[in-house]
């Protein structure tokens, strides 16, 4: 038989193939399975659970959680010299310490809706693991979204300080929500890097098949 010395029945449908060809392709499939779907149960359900549990999913989930949680804490707290009450800049607007809204200085941007939308976008990106290029694009779009939130938060903060500065000297204590866009941006970057590494790995395995 020469080089063709064995019939691989489950590879090539009973045709004679070179020894090792089936093993090589099987090894490639096994490695690729680690990226896309390594669990027989997951393959049966058409849901590659191992991929959902990769590190980029953790980064995206944390970023979404932080985006949602930003609505629960203030951006900043302002205190005017000689004033008895502090004013809080929240995602829902400006409020006195007793939760009375400051109607004549409300933010122009609905931060509560914007943060909620950012969280939803990041959650959607998690479930696009079957289409890694699209998943990476969605994550890159979230960069612009997050930078926009941060820019408008800074502009609003400056506007509030100018408004309150008419009444006296203003001191500011920044809250966790002000740092939320920066943390989301870092986590999204780490997630995109993981997605790109997986896509490069799959393409390299495809070339070996």
C-alpha positions as CSV (number, residue, x, y, z in Angstrom):
1,X,0.0,0.0,0.0
2,X,3.0,2.3,0.3
3,X,2.2,5.5,2.2
4,X,-1.5,4.7,2.2
5,X,-1.5,1.8,4.7
6,X,-4.7,2.3,6.6
7,X,-8.4,3.1,5.9
8,X,-9.8,5.8,8.2
9,X,-13.5,4.9,8.2
10,X,-14.7,8.0,10.1
11,X,-12.5,10.3,8.0
12,X,-12.9,10.6,4.3
13,X,-15.9,8.2,4.3
14,X,-13.9,5.0,3.9
15,X,-11.3,6.3,1.6
16,X,-7.6,5.6,2.0
17,X,-5.8,8.5,3.6
18,X,-2.2,9.1,4.7
19,X,-1.5,7.9,8.2
20,X,-1.6,10.7,10.7
21,X,-3.9,12.9,8.6
22,X,-6.9,12.0,10.7
23,X,-5.0,12.4,13.9
24,X,-3.7,15.8,12.8
25,X,-7.1,17.1,11.9
26,X,-8.6,15.6,15.1
27,X,-5.9,17.4,17.2
28,X,-6.7,20.7,15.5
29,X,-10.4,20.1,16.1
30,X,-9.7,19.4,19.7
31,X,-7.7,22.6,20.2
32,X,-10.3,24.6,18.4
33,X,-13.0,23.0,20.6
34,X,-11.2,24.5,23.7
35,X,-12.0,27.9,22.2
36,X,-15.5,27.3,20.9
37,X,-17.1,24.4,22.7
38,X,-15.2,21.9,24.7
39,X,-18.2,20.4,26.6
40,X,-20.3,17.6,25.0
41,X,-23.3,18.9,27.0
42,X,-22.7,22.4,25.7
43,X,-22.4,21.1,22.1
44,X,-25.8,19.3,22.6
45,X,-27.4,22.5,23.7
46,X,-25.6,24.5,21.0
47,X,-24.3,26.8,23.7
48,X,-20.5,26.9,24.0
49,X,-20.4,27.3,27.8
50,X,-16.5,27.3,28.0
51,X,-16.4,30.3,25.7
52,X,-18.9,32.1,27.8
53,X,-16.7,31.5,30.8
54,X,-13.5,33.0,29.3
55,X,-11.9,36.0,30.8
56,X,-13.3,38.6,28.3
57,X,-16.8,37.6,29.5
58,X,-15.8,38.3,33.1
59,X,-14.4,41.8,32.0
60,X,-17.6,42.6,30.1
61,X,-19.9,41.4,32.9
62,X,-17.9,43.5,35.5
63,X,-18.1,46.5,33.2
64,X,-21.9,46.1,32.8
65,X,-22.3,45.7,36.5
66,X,-20.3,48.9,37.2
67,X,-22.4,50.8,34.6
68,X,-25.6,49.8,36.3
69,X,-24.2,50.4,39.8
70,X,-23.2,54.0,38.8
71,X,-26.9,54.9,39.0
72,X,-26.9,54.1,42.7
73,X,-24.1,56.5,43.8
74,X,-23.6,60.2,43.2
75,X,-21.1,61.7,40.8
76,X,-20.1,64.4,43.2
77,X,-21.2,66.3,46.4
78,X,-20.9,70.1,46.5
79,X,-20.8,72.3,49.6
80,X,-21.1,76.0,49.4
81,X,-19.3,78.1,52.0
82,X,-21.9,79.2,54.6
83,X,-24.5,76.8,53.4
84,X,-26.1,74.3,55.7
85,X,-26.9,71.7,53.0
86,X,-24.8,69.9,50.5
87,X,-25.9,69.4,46.9
88,X,-25.4,66.0,45.2
89,X,-24.9,65.5,41.5
90,X,-26.5,62.1,40.7
91,X,-27.3,60.4,37.5
92,X,-30.9,61.4,37.9
93,X,-30.1,65.1,38.5
94,X,-29.1,67.6,41.1
95,X,-30.5,67.1,44.6
96,X,-30.2,68.7,48.0
97,X,-29.2,66.5,50.9
98,X,-32.9,65.9,51.8
99,X,-33.5,64.6,48.2
100,X,-35.2,67.9,47.1
101,X,-34.4,68.3,43.4
102,X,-32.6,71.5,42.3
103,X,-34.9,72.2,39.3
104,X,-33.2,75.3,37.9
105,X,-29.8,73.5,37.5
106,X,-30.7,70.0,36.3
107,X,-28.2,68.2,34.0
108,X,-29.0,68.3,30.3
109,X,-27.9,64.7,29.8
110,X,-30.1,61.8,31.2
111,X,-27.2,60.0,32.8
112,X,-29.4,57.3,34.3
113,X,-30.6,56.3,30.9
114,X,-27.2,56.5,29.3
115,X,-25.5,54.4,32.0
116,X,-28.4,51.8,31.7
117,X,-28.0,51.7,27.9
118,X,-24.2,51.2,28.3
119,X,-24.8,48.3,30.6
120,X,-27.2,46.7,28.2
121,X,-24.7,47.1,25.3
122,X,-22.0,45.4,27.3
123,X,-24.3,42.5,28.2
124,X,-25.3,42.1,24.6
125,X,-21.6,41.9,23.6
126,X,-21.2,38.9,26.0
127,X,-23.7,36.8,24.0
128,X,-22.1,37.6,20.7
129,X,-19.3,35.1,21.4
130,X,-20.2,33.1,18.3
131,X,-19.3,36.1,16.1
132,X,-16.1,37.5,17.5
133,X,-15.5,40.2,14.9
134,X,-19.0,41.7,15.6
135,X,-18.4,41.2,19.4
136,X,-15.2,43.2,19.1
137,X,-16.9,46.0,17.1
138,X,-19.6,46.3,19.8
139,X,-17.0,46.6,22.5
140,X,-15.2,49.3,20.5
141,X,-18.4,51.2,20.1
142,X,-18.8,51.1,23.9
143,X,-15.4,52.9,24.1
144,X,-17.0,56.0,22.3
145,X,-20.1,55.7,24.4
146,X,-18.1,55.6,27.7
147,X,-15.9,58.5,26.6
148,X,-19.0,60.5,25.8
149,X,-20.4,59.8,29.3
150,X,-17.2,60.9,30.9
151,X,-17.0,64.1,28.8
152,X,-20.5,65.1,29.6
153,X,-20.0,64.3,33.3
154,X,-17.0,66.6,33.4
155,X,-18.9,69.4,31.5
156,X,-21.9,69.1,33.8
157,X,-19.6,69.2,36.9
158,X,-18.0,72.4,35.7
159,X,-21.4,73.9,35.0
160,X,-22.6,73.0,38.5
161,X,-19.5,74.5,40.1
162,X,-20.0,77.8,38.1
163,X,-23.7,77.9,39.1
164,X,-23.0,77.3,42.8
165,X,-20.0,79.6,42.7
166,X,-22.4,82.5,42.4
167,X,-23.4,81.9,46.0
168,X,-19.9,81.5,47.4
169,X,-16.8,79.3,47.5
170,X,-17.5,75.7,46.4
171,X,-15.8,72.6,47.7
172,X,-16.3,69.3,45.8
173,X,-16.1,65.7,46.9
174,X,-16.2,63.3,43.9
175,X,-18.0,60.1,44.2
176,X,-17.6,56.6,42.8
177,X,-19.8,57.3,39.8
178,X,-17.3,59.7,38.4
179,X,-14.7,57.0,38.2
180,X,-17.2,54.4,36.7
181,X,-16.6,55.4,33.1
182,X,-12.9,55.1,33.4
183,X,-13.1,51.6,35.0
184,X,-15.6,50.5,32.3
185,X,-13.3,51.8,29.6
186,X,-10.4,49.8,31.1
187,X,-12.4,46.6,31.4
188,X,-13.8,46.9,27.9
189,X,-10.3,47.3,26.5
190,X,-9.2,44.2,28.3
191,X,-12.2,42.3,27.0
192,X,-11.5,43.4,23.4
193,X,-7.9,42.3,23.7
194,X,-9.1,38.8,24.8
195,X,-11.6,38.6,22.0
196,X,-8.9,39.5,19.4
197,X,-6.6,36.9,20.8
198,X,-9.3,34.2,20.5
199,X,-10.0,35.3,16.9
200,X,-6.4,35.1,16.0
201,X,-6.1,31.7,17.6
202,X,-9.1,30.3,15.7
203,X,-7.8,31.7,12.4
204,X,-4.4,30.1,13.0
205,X,-6.0,26.8,13.6
206,X,-8.1,27.1,10.5
207,X,-4.9,27.5,8.5
208,X,-3.7,24.2,9.9
209,X,-6.8,22.2,8.8
